[in-house]
Amino acid sequence: MTAWLVITARIHDREAFINGYGPAAAKLMDQFGGRYVIRAPGALVLEGDGVDGSSVVVSEWPSRTSALAFWNSPEYAEVKKLREGLADVEVILVGE
C-alpha cells in the first residue's frame, strides 16, 4: 500500500540546502522507489504549531517498507549530514 513522507523544514541557508542536500536526497530517493508529490516553500500555517514560511515536501512511496528502507539506509544517513545546521526539520510517515 502507498505511503508518504511529509516533511516541513525551516531552512536557514536555502542556497546550501538546495545545492547540496536537495540533489543528493532526490537521487537517492529515486533509487529507493520514491517520487516527489510536492516541494514548495512558503507554507501558511492555518492551525497548530507550525511556522509560517516553512518549506513542505511530500514524497510518495510504494509502501511503508520502501520509505523506511530509504530513511534508515546507510546511504541516506550520509546524505542527511548535508543538511546539518541548514534546517530544522519535522518528518512524519503516513500509510501502511
C-alpha positions as semicolon CSV with decimal commas, in nm:
position;residue;x (nm);y (nm);z (nm)
1;M;0,000;0,000;0,000
2;T;0,121;0,351;-0,078
3;A;0,294;0,559;0,188
4;W;0,401;0,923;0,208
5;L;0,680;1,106;0,385
6;V;0,557;1,451;0,487
7;I;0,834;1,694;0,576
8;T;0,826;2,052;0,699
9;A;1,152;2,242;0,712
10;R;1,253;2,581;0,839
11;I;1,553;2,638;0,614
12;H;1,823;2,874;0,741
13;D;2,052;2,861;0,436
14;R;1,834;2,789;0,133
15;E;2,117;2,806;-0,123
16;A;2,334;2,550;0,060
17;F;2,031;2,330;0,128
18;I;1,912;2,332;-0,234
19;N;2,255;2,292;-0,390
20;G;2,389;2,023;-0,153
21;Y;2,126;1,820;0,028
22;G;1,843;1,859;-0,225
23;P;2,001;1,692;-0,530
24;A;2,166;1,419;-0,323
25;A;1,839;1,330;-0,147
26;A;1,643;1,335;-0,476
27;K;1,888;1,099;-0,648
28;L;1,882;0,853;-0,359
29;M;1,505;0,874;-0,323
30;D;1,468;0,776;-0,687
31;Q;1,693;0,473;-0,630
32;F;1,465;0,357;-0,346
33;G;1,143;0,398;-0,548
34;G;1,014;0,727;-0,412
35;R;0,887;1,028;-0,604
36;Y;0,812;1,385;-0,510
37;V;0,447;1,490;-0,495
38;I;0,527;1,848;-0,393
39;R;0,829;2,057;-0,292
40;A;0,734;2,412;-0,205
41;P;0,842;2,698;0,022
42;G;0,613;2,949;0,185
43;A;0,367;2,738;0,384
44;L;0,095;2,929;0,566
45;V;0,001;2,773;0,900
46;L;-0,375;2,780;0,949
47;E;-0,378;2,585;1,276
48;G;-0,125;2,431;1,513
49;D;0,239;2,490;1,599
50;G;0,391;2,511;1,251
51;V;0,599;2,804;1,129
52;D;0,477;3,033;0,852
53;G;0,714;3,032;0,558
54;S;0,833;2,675;0,613
55;S;0,904;2,455;0,316
56;V;0,692;2,144;0,267
57;V;0,800;1,828;0,090
58;V;0,573;1,530;0,030
59;S;0,714;1,216;-0,128
60;E;0,520;0,908;-0,232
61;W;0,649;0,554;-0,184
62;P;0,523;0,212;-0,299
63;S;0,493;0,107;0,066
64;R;0,583;0,197;0,424
65;T;0,858;-0,063;0,396
66;S;1,019;0,109;0,097
67;A;1,001;0,452;0,264
68;L;1,162;0,312;0,579
69;A;1,428;0,133;0,374
70;F;1,523;0,472;0,228
71;W;1,502;0,659;0,559
72;N;1,705;0,402;0,754
73;S;1,962;0,330;0,483
74;P;2,332;0,399;0,543
75;E;2,330;0,596;0,218
76;Y;2,062;0,836;0,346
77;A;2,242;0,869;0,679
78;E;2,531;1,017;0,480
79;V;2,302;1,245;0,276
80;K;2,131;1,376;0,592
81;K;2,467;1,508;0,708
82;L;2,450;1,756;0,419
83;R;2,158;1,937;0,587
84;E;2,303;1,956;0,938
85;G;2,274;2,312;1,063
86;L;2,093;2,423;0,747
87;A;1,734;2,347;0,852
88;D;1,506;2,244;1,135
89;V;1,306;1,951;1,002
90;E;0,997;1,754;1,109
91;V;0,917;1,427;0,929
92;I;0,615;1,200;0,952
93;L;0,537;0,880;0,767
94;V;0,178;0,813;0,666
95;G;0,040;0,494;0,514
96;E;0,080;0,122;0,555
